[in-house]
Amino acid sequence: NLEKQVQERTADLVTSEEKFRTLVENVPLLVYRLLEDGTTEFVNNYLTEVLGYDIEEAVGNKNFWLEKIFDHNKTTFQEFRETCFRKGEEYRIERVVRNKEGRALVFLDHGLPAADDHGRILWVDGIMMEITGLKQLQERSLRAEEIRLLSEISARMAHEIRNPLSTVGGFARRLQKSLPEDDRNYKMAKIIVQEVARLETFLNILLSSIRRVDLYITEVDVN
């Protein structure tokens, strides 16, 4: 009975391991296991899919993680080792990693130290989630918000300037019309009218450039 129980338990463990490996190999995450000296003990196939490196390149090169993932940044790599292997704490960071073709990708890296019964850190299991598209969307949203705020500020300033400018222009034109052309003040009033008109033109250009524009697509004859 004991031998049978051992066999059943072993079969269950093998099945569980197969399910776990199947899950790890199919999730859209880079799953890895690192030893303290930098050796890559395990990494899933997503490494090849997202970064273009073969698993053999990672497992066979002790400096792979330092050179390719940390981009030769020894200071950051030491911080990673200090946090996980010395302090036994989780490691979280947003990092930029270049794939084999040199394209920069953004990842969220989360490392979890694994300890034995005596508290000694054996390795670090980690996952890296690629968020390049999300970062680009976030940056576009921030730029759009900045443009919206700038447009609102510009419109407010333009309207605040236009009101007193209209008053100045109206009085200047009335003053010019009331003066004979041979009056020495006529020329100065004319200059004020001209400069006010120039400022009003500038404000109209400013307002038209920040005003919402609706585009209507239609067929036209380019000839």
ABEGO torsion letter per residue (X at the ends): XAAAAAAAAAAAAAAAAAAAAAAAAABBBBBBBBBAAGBBABBBAAAAAAAGBBAAAAAABAAAAAAAAAGGBAAAAAAAAAAAAAAGBBBBBBBBBBBAAGBBBBBBBBBBBBBBAAGBBABBBBBBBBAAAAAAAAAAAAAAAAAAAAAAAAAAAAAAAAAAAAAAAAAAAAAAAABBAABAAAAAAAAAAAAAAAAAAAAAAAAAAABBBBBBBBBBBAX
